[in-house]
Amino acid sequence: MRIAVLSIVALSALALVGCEDLPFRVEHGWTEERALRYTWLTPRPEVPEPAYCYRTLAQQDCYTRPQPRQATRLVGYIGPEPF
């Protein structure tokens, strides 16, 4: 029984070694830009994280959500309109 378990473990380890040799590895010169150019893949959508920046006494403070009752201090934002 023990020999059977050890042989199954050894065979599965040998089978997994073959998975390491992928054709799109960086060592073979493939980068994300090259893979997008020469294959059917589409680029990843770049969705910026919302940021709402407000004027303070020192530096600007930025938040991921609009701050209520702070519209007069708003300096700039990325994302949907805050108000």
Buried (B, 14 or more C-beta within 10 A) or exposed (E): EEEEEEEEEEEEEEEEEEEEEEEEEEEEEBEEEEEEEEEEEEEEEEEEEBEBBBBEEEEEBBBEEBEEEBEEEBEEBEBEEBE
